[in-house]
Amino acid sequence: MPRPTDTIAALATPAGTAALAVIRVSGPDTPQLARDLFGNAPPPRVMRHADYRECDGALLDDVLVTFFAGPHSYSGEDSLEISGHGNPFIAQKILEDLYARGCRPAEPGEFTQRAFLNGRMDLSQAEAVMDLIHARSERALAAANQQLRGALGRRMTVLVDTLLGVLARVEAYIDFPEEDLPAEDRESVAQTLQRLAVETDRLLATSHYGELLRDGIKTVIIGAPNAGKSSLLNRLVGHERAIVSAEPGTTRDFIEERLIVGAHALRLIDTAGLNPAPATLEKLGIEKTFERIAEADLLLLVLDATQPAPPLSPPLLARIGNKTTLVVLNKTDLLSGSSPTKTPAGLKVVRVSALTGAGWEDLTAAITEQADAFQPEIGDELVAINARHAQALARAREGLGSARNKVTANEPVELLASDLRGVLEAFGEISGKIDNERMLDQLFATFCIGK
Amino acid sequence: MIVCGAGHAGVEAALAAARMGASTLLLTGNIDTIAQMSCNPAIGGQAKGQMVREIDALGGEMAINTDVTGIQFRLLNESKGPAVQSPRAQCDKKAYQFRLKHTLELQANLQIFQATVTRLIYQSGRVIGCQTNLDIDFHGKTVVVTTGTFLRGLMHIGQNKNEGGRLGDFSARTLSASFLEAGIELQRLKTGTPPRLLGRSLDFSRMDEQKGDVAPTLFAFHDTRSKDDLFHVEQSSERRIGWVPGENQVSCWVTYTTPQTAEIVRANLHKSAMYSGEIEGIGPRYCPSIEDKFVRFADKPRHMLFLEPEGRSTNEYYVNGLSTSLPFDVQLEMVHSIPGLEQAVLLRPAYAVEYDFAPPTQLFPSLESKKVENLFFAGQINGSSGYEEAASQGLVAGVNAVNKARGVAPLIIQRHEGYIGVLIDDLVTKGTREPYRMFTSRAEHRLLFNHGSAELRLLAHAKNHNLLDNNRLKLIETKKERVEHWVKWLEQSSTIGGTWATAIRRVTGQEGVGSLALPNEFLREPSTVRDEVMYRVRYAGYLDREHRHIVKLSEVEKIKIPPNLDFLSIRGLRRESALKLAEFKPYTLGQASRISGVNPSDISVLMIMIEAGRGGTGQKV
C-alpha cells in the first residue's frame, strides 16, 4: 500500500437530517484547499466563521471551519473540519464541490486508517475506533469506550497470566527434570485448563453481542398480508418510508431501517406477507422471507386483531420455533370488544395500533426487554469482542480443549506444552505479543531452580 | 585471523577458522587452562545437550571431546518424548582440557600462543590486530574476542575481593577501555560457583547414588578422532588417560541441606557479598546462590545438592547447588551441616565473580560488532552463560570471521533450524539482563529439535560453509535419504487396517512398536535412521503443524530491511519503536518483530514503508 499522497473528504456525522453536518478533509492538499476556499491560510485549531462557495462562486452555506495542522490532528495529517447546517442536500453539494476540487471520497474507516499509519493510535485503538464508527446505539458506544480503556484488555490479562502459570508448571518439568520439584500435579493443570476454557467461552459469547451492538439487532417483521406490517414499520421508524397500500401483498422487496429503541440499535426489516395461498410472484417473496427469518435475531409476528389468526403454516412454525419472537396484535383501534384472535401459545403478546399509536410504550418496552436478553452475563463490565478477536479466541478454545485431552490421556508433556503455546499465541493476537520471558519469570518465581 | 581467549568459545572459533583453511592465531593468557571447565564438570543437559550435537553437526569439537573424556553419561527426560530428551555427560576436567589442547596443537593452519591481550588496534573503524602484555603486537584481517569472565573480573568471597576471572587466575584489566574507546557499551554481570570438596573426607553412605546409563548416549554423530589423537582408543593401554566412551562410569551423589544449614545462612546473610551490596552485576535467576534459595523460597524445607566428581585422577568433588558468596568460615560451617559432608575438607571455596560484558544487541546476527568492522564476539562477553552456549557462538563467530575476510555471506542459523539459531537470535535481537542460558522453552519450534536430527537439520549450512569433510557429508546425505525414504514408505504402504504410519501412531510405547512386525529391511537400518523415522512418523501431526508455522513466519523473515532505512523519519512508527529499531538495526522484518516493545502495528507500518520504498525506487530490497 502506498503512502497516502491524496486528499480525502467525507461526511463525519451520520447521514440524514440533523442539526449539524460535519465534513472532514485530510491530506497534503488541505492547506491549499483551505486557502482556495476561504481566502487566507487559516490558523490551526481556531474555529472560524466563513462562507462556503462553489467553484463557480455560488454561495452554498455559511459554515464553521477549523484547520488542524499535522501531526496534531485526528488523522495525523493536515486536515480541515467544515461544519455546515444539517441539510443532507447542502452537505452533499459541499462534498461534490470538494471532489471537484481534487479530493477523493474517503473509503469507510480511511481517516482512522491514516491515523493508524501516522502513529496516532495503535492497532487495538484503531480497531476500537473502527467499532466506534459503526456504533449505532448508546450501548455500543459504552462497549467501544470500555474496550479503548481496556475492559477487554483486563480480561485478557487475567487469561494470559493464568495460562502462563499453567505453562510454567508444565515447562518446569521439561527443562528441569533433575530438580527437586514437587510431584507433577496433572489434576490441577486439568482444572485450570477447564477454568480457562470456560472464561474463553464467556468472552467468545460476547462476539455475537458485539455484532449486535455494531450492526444492530436484526429484527424481522412477519405476518399475513395486510396485517399492518408496513404500517408498524413506518410507525416505528417515524416517517413514511415503506410503501403502504390497502391492497394486500404490495411489499415484495425488503425494506430495512435502522432505529434506536430504548438503549438498543435495531435493524428493522419488513417482509412480504405470508399468504397461506400465495400467488406465483408471492411464492418467491415467501422464500425470501424464510431466508430473512433464518438470519433474524428477533421476530415481530404481526397479527390483525380484528381477524381470527390465520393458521400458521408448519414450515413457518418450524422456522420461528427457536427464534425470539414477539407477537404484535395490530389494529386494536378497530376493535369494539375483545379480540377474536387466537395467538400462538407461549409467546409474549403486545396490543397496539399502528394507526393511532395506542399501546406504543408497551411495544417498545417489550422490544427492550427482549433485546436486553441478548446481553451476555459477564461480570459488571460490558465486553464486546470483534470478529478478529473471536477468531483468535476460537483458536485458543480449540487449543485448550486439545490440551485438556492430553492431560487426561497422559500424553507426552511436550505435546501438551505445544498446545498451550498455541493458545498463548492466540491470546497474544488480542492482548499483544507475549514474550517467553514472562513464562520464565513465573517459572522461576514458582519453583526453586538451581542445581 | 586472531582469536583472543581459549575457553569453550575461543577453541571452537579457532578450530572452525583453521579447518576452513584460514591462517589462525589463538591467544590465551595461560595455555594450561585451555578449555577449562570453570564451573561444574558436566557438558550437555536440557537444551544444552541438543546444542552440543548441533556443534558436532557443524564440525565443532565439543561433542567428540565430551564423548572421549566423559566419565558418566545420562539421557535426561528419557520418559518424555524424543524432542525433549537430552544427553548429558560428567567429564574428567583435566582430560577434557588436555585433549582439546592437544587437538589445537595438531590442527593445521592454527597457532597457539600464550599472551594476554591488552588492547585492540583499530584503523578507520576496523579492527586490524591486538597488543599483548608481552609487548608483541599481532595483526589479522578479523579478530574474535572471547573474554569469558576475565574482562575486569572481580571475585567475591564474603567481604574478600580478588581480581581475576577464575580463582587463581588473572583479570583482563585494560581490554575494557579498548572497547569503550570504540564506542562499544559495557555492562556488568555476575555468576557464582560452589565450593570443591575432598572426596575422601565425605561419607557417601549418607547420600543417594546416581549412576550413569548402562547404554550411554554419546554426543558425536561420527568418530572423528585421528590416529594421533591423545584419546585414540588403540593406544589407550599405553596412555595415562584414554578410555572407551561410556565404559567404567563413575557415580554422582545426592544429599540435601538441613534446617541447620538454613539457620547458618540466615544468621550470616549480612556477610554475603550479594546481600551486603558488594556486587553490582546481575546474577542468573536459574542458578541462585544458596542465600537466594533460602530467602526467596523460605518455605522450602531443604534444597537438593549433587556431588559431582571432577575427574578420574582426582579426589575433588563439585557441590552442585551450593553456589554462594558467603565468607569462608560460614561456608565451612554450612557444608558441615549437610548429611555426608560433616567432616568435609574444602579444597576451594565458593565465590561469586563479576565481569564486564558487551550487550549483544550491539552485534549483527553474524556476531560481528555493529560498531567495529571485522570484530567478532562470542561467549560470556555476549552475556551468555554455559560452556555449550559459549562453544556454539565461538563456532559461528569463527566461521563468520573467515567468511567476512573472504567476502562470503555469513552463517546465520534460523530459529527453526536449531538451538544455536535461537541462542544467537535471542542475544542479538533482545539482549539479556542476566547471564543467558538456553532452555528448551526458548525455542518455539522445540518439537523439531530432537537431538538425533541435528546433523540433518544443519546439513545445508555445513555444506555451504565447508565445515565437514566430504566423507562425512556423504554419510549424512545417505542418512537423510534413508530417513526420507522410510518415512514416505511407511506413510504410503499398507498393512492390516491402514498404512504402517497409522499403525505406528496407534500403538503406544516401545513395546507397542515392537509388536508391529515392521519389515526386516527397515529393522536392518542403523538405529540412528530408525529412531529419526519413527519420530517423524509418530509425531507427524505436530511436526507438520510446526512446518506450516515456519512457512507462515518465513514471509516476514524473508523481508529484508534496507540497511540505511532511517527509522526515526518514518511517520507511522511510534517514537518508542522507532528508537528501539534505530538502536537494534534489525536485519529482517522477522527480527524486527521480535524486538521487545515493537508491536504488530509497527511491523505493519514497516512493511508498508518497505513496500512503498520498493514501489518508489523500483528496487528489490
Interface residues (C-beta under 8 A of the other chain):
Chain A: M1 P2 R3 P71 G76 F116 L117 N118 G119 D122 L123 A126 E171 I174 D175 F176 P177 E178 E179 D180 P412 V413 E414 L415 A417 S418 R421 G432 K433 D435 N436 M439 L440 D441 L443 F444 C448 I449 G450 K451
Chain B: G45 Q46 A47 L76 N77 K80 G81 A83 V84 Y256 R285 Y286 C287 P288 D292 K293 R296 F297 K300 R302 H303 M304 F306 N320 G321 S323 F439 T440 S441 R442 E444 R446 L447 Y539 Y542 R545 R571 G572 L573 R574 R575 S593 S596 N599 P600 S601 S604 V605 I608 M609 E611 A612 G615
